[in-house]
Amino acid sequence: MDNLFLLFQAPPLALQLLIDGILIGAVFALAAYGLALVWGVMNIINVCQGEFVMLGGYVALHVARAGLSPFFGIPAAMIVLFAVGWLAYRLVIFRVVERDLFISLLATFGLSILLGQLMNLTFGANIESLDAHLGAWFFFDGIVTVAQIKVVALLVTLVIAGLLVAFMRRSRLGQAIRATAQNARAARILGVDTDRVYAMTYALNAAICGAAGALVAMIWVISPFGGLIYTVRSFMIVVLAGLGNLVGVIVAALGLGAAEQFVGFIFGAQFQVAFVFLALVAILVLRSWRLRRERRYLA
Amino acid sequence: MILAIARKAAPLALVALGIAAPFALPAFLVQLTFLWIMIVFALCWDILGGQMGYNSFGNIAFFGIGVYAATIVQIGLFQDVAAYTAAGGMQTINLTPTQYFTGLFVGLAAAPLLAAAVAVVLGLALLGLRGHYFAIATLGLGIAAGELAAAWSYLGGSSGVQVPVYPGSLESGRLLFYFLSAGLGVATFLSLRWLYATRFGLAINAIRDDEDKAEALGLRTTRYKVIAWCIGAVFLGIAGGLVGHIIGFIDPREVAFAGASFGVWMILMAILGGKGTLWGPVIGAVIFHGMRELFWTYLFGWQNVAMGVLIVVVVVFFPFGILGWLRRRYPQLFLRDAPAARAGAAE
């Protein structure tokens, strides 16, 4: 609790936490947007979302280790993860798309365990990170530090988000995806190849996660089993924002990022992970209580 | 006729097998002990997942509470827990046999009580959620519990707790815990068999089939849901207390709140055997446990990957499990009464 008083004594510290949180939250927004995309179009909650993020991080890491600039890692991770997502759809996901919700949930959970274990065997169990060799800006006599890579990450996020919105609005495939989300059967009757739409949606989601993962590797750390928390964050953000609400997703993601930083600082870093999972439970319970008064349920 | 005799004789044969197994296969005693624990896991998951239609990923939380409660109570009766856990592995604990057994049984009684109390509170909060939301919320719950235990220094934090050592010989200790686990497995099975035959069983099946309709018909669904979760928590709590002693060391994330191993296995076992049936989870647990031991023996290094593949394959290709498949293929085997009905089904 001492840290709480420290915040009041040195307000710039709070500013530091806020900036860090918002810059990290931008990356959460990417993964959450992908989750909402798959959820909205395919009615699947993709539990291996976080593993896609981690895998993207590893791709970027190995691109950088091969001697290329770390920033090549972002498109490389997107391309590799697009392929991984497409493969996952063709092997597993297409079998569960229109089945019972629990089966798809458990199947993606199985994929998440499988991917985590494969990454553990391939890349080793260590926590790793990628140094992008960028400096930092200092404010308030060095109390507030803003790493330039985090600002770059925010900009990259904004660019990707803008491209995605344009893609969904303008392109033929984007329109097909939206049509399928609205009514898959009607879309099929009107000639949309929904199977291909599902495959593309899932692969696109994986590519988004890949970009997020490359950014996570540069501003934070990645580890083979560190994926689940990204899934939970994405899910929480989507639940808070509601499906199909891009602005809401961004606001919720930035808020979550900031909240995590403050909790980690005040209670100690060992409570940060626990906070994310407890916040998930608390948010769901509070929402269900509010709905229950109207005899409605979160389902 | 033969089936009827088999129905009567099979349980007796299984009990005899259970009693003889540790003496026939002393080298596999620990694996056999865990087999009973796995059966308890699968049966407890199936109360909610199979019979009530609430797919929980967080039942491991009650198991973990049991693990900690049993050991902390056992130590706490005779020593200062905070000092013991603060010392990490440096301070050894010396309990006399009387102290050990008193502590053991008080601990094993405290574990289910605490787990059930937590289940009531959490159940009232969480069981208002349905479908995906319930599943994900319980997933969060299981991991949050592990993280909290790992951050709580009274419980030894992330370095865990050393469980008091059994005062007798290693062999006798293993036998004791084998029979305690076997007793728990049988007790769980018999309790659930009785419960599913009562009004309670019908009520939770009604909740699975159509909760709104069940409520409209006047069932107090929340009450039934919370009680069902509590029953699972009681048995899982005792199982946790036993597992802490069998393993001899409590790690918050790898033993007590092991969501990625025990937590997933209990779901997988119930589905493999056939969820929503009484024998399904038992069969699933036996087959799964055997497969797991084979993986560990022959696929060393890749065993966890194989587990991941197994989960995906079972869920995608075999979601109704062994009993579900049998029921579709040979429905006449599942008709309860009278050869006449069986003959009718055969026509």
HADDOCK unambig.tbl for C-alpha pairs under 7 A between the chains (distance, minus, plus):
assign (segid A and resid 95 and name CA) (segid B and resid 316 and name CA) 6.87 0.50 0.50
assign (segid A and resid 96 and name CA) (segid B and resid 316 and name CA) 6.79 0.50 0.50
assign (segid A and resid 103 and name CA) (segid B and resid 315 and name CA) 6.32 0.50 0.50
assign (segid A and resid 106 and name CA) (segid B and resid 315 and name CA) 6.88 0.50 0.50
assign (segid A and resid 107 and name CA) (segid B and resid 312 and name CA) 5.22 0.50 0.50
assign (segid A and resid 107 and name CA) (segid B and resid 315 and name CA) 5.98 0.50 0.50
assign (segid A and resid 107 and name CA) (segid B and resid 316 and name CA) 6.59 0.50 0.50
assign (segid A and resid 110 and name CA) (segid B and resid 308 and name CA) 5.46 0.50 0.50
assign (segid A and resid 110 and name CA) (segid B and resid 311 and name CA) 5.33 0.50 0.50
assign (segid A and resid 110 and name CA) (segid B and resid 312 and name CA) 5.14 0.50 0.50
assign (segid A and resid 111 and name CA) (segid B and resid 308 and name CA) 6.68 0.50 0.50
assign (segid A and resid 111 and name CA) (segid B and resid 312 and name CA) 6.55 0.50 0.50
assign (segid A and resid 113 and name CA) (segid B and resid 308 and name CA) 5.50 0.50 0.50
assign (segid A and resid 114 and name CA) (segid B and resid 305 and name CA) 5.48 0.50 0.50
assign (segid A and resid 114 and name CA) (segid B and resid 308 and name CA) 4.29 0.50 0.50
assign (segid A and resid 114 and name CA) (segid B and resid 309 and name CA) 6.37 0.50 0.50
assign (segid A and resid 117 and name CA) (segid B and resid 304 and name CA) 6.31 0.50 0.50
assign (segid A and resid 117 and name CA) (segid B and resid 305 and name CA) 5.54 0.50 0.50
assign (segid A and resid 118 and name CA) (segid B and resid 305 and name CA) 6.35 0.50 0.50
assign (segid A and resid 270 and name CA) (segid B and resid 151 and name CA) 5.87 0.50 0.50
assign (segid A and resid 271 and name CA) (segid B and resid 151 and name CA) 6.52 0.50 0.50
assign (segid A and resid 273 and name CA) (segid B and resid 147 and name CA) 6.87 0.50 0.50
assign (segid A and resid 274 and name CA) (segid B and resid 144 and name CA) 4.84 0.50 0.50
assign (segid A and resid 274 and name CA) (segid B and resid 147 and name CA) 5.10 0.50 0.50
assign (segid A and resid 274 and name CA) (segid B and resid 148 and name CA) 5.97 0.50 0.50
assign (segid A and resid 277 and name CA) (segid B and resid 140 and name CA) 4.88 0.50 0.50
assign (segid A and resid 277 and name CA) (segid B and resid 141 and name CA) 6.70 0.50 0.50
assign (segid A and resid 277 and name CA) (segid B and resid 143 and name CA) 6.83 0.50 0.50
assign (segid A and resid 277 and name CA) (segid B and resid 144 and name CA) 5.15 0.50 0.50
assign (segid A and resid 278 and name CA) (segid B and resid 140 and name CA) 6.86 0.50 0.50
assign (segid A and resid 278 and name CA) (segid B and resid 141 and name CA) 6.82 0.50 0.50
assign (segid A and resid 278 and name CA) (segid B and resid 144 and name CA) 5.80 0.50 0.50
assign (segid A and resid 280 and name CA) (segid B and resid 137 and name CA) 6.72 0.50 0.50
assign (segid A and resid 280 and name CA) (segid B and resid 140 and name CA) 6.57 0.50 0.50
assign (segid A and resid 281 and name CA) (segid B and resid 137 and name CA) 5.19 0.50 0.50
assign (segid A and resid 281 and name CA) (segid B and resid 140 and name CA) 6.32 0.50 0.50
assign (segid A and resid 281 and name CA) (segid B and resid 141 and name CA) 6.49 0.50 0.50
assign (segid A and resid 284 and name CA) (segid B and resid 137 and name CA) 6.88 0.50 0.50
assign (segid A and resid 285 and name CA) (segid B and resid 125 and name CA) 6.02 0.50 0.50
assign (segid A and resid 285 and name CA) (segid B and resid 126 and name CA) 6.07 0.50 0.50
assign (segid A and resid 288 and name CA) (segid B and resid 128 and name CA) 6.38 0.50 0.50
assign (segid A and resid 288 and name CA) (segid B and resid 129 and name CA) 6.23 0.50 0.50
assign (segid A and resid 297 and name CA) (segid B and resid 129 and name CA) 6.50 0.50 0.50
assign (segid A and resid 297 and name CA) (segid B and resid 130 and name CA) 6.99 0.50 0.50
assign (segid A and resid 298 and name CA) (segid B and resid 129 and name CA) 5.63 0.50 0.50
assign (segid A and resid 298 and name CA) (segid B and resid 130 and name CA) 6.01 0.50 0.50
assign (segid A and resid 298 and name CA) (segid B and resid 133 and name CA) 6.63 0.50 0.50
assign (segid A and resid 299 and name CA) (segid B and resid 129 and name CA) 6.86 0.50 0.50
assign (segid A and resid 299 and name CA) (segid B and resid 130 and name CA) 4.89 0.50 0.50
assign (segid A and resid 299 and name CA) (segid B and resid 131 and name CA) 5.27 0.50 0.50
assign (segid A and resid 299 and name CA) (segid B and resid 132 and name CA) 6.57 0.50 0.50
assign (segid A and resid 299 and name CA) (segid B and resid 133 and name CA) 6.36 0.50 0.50
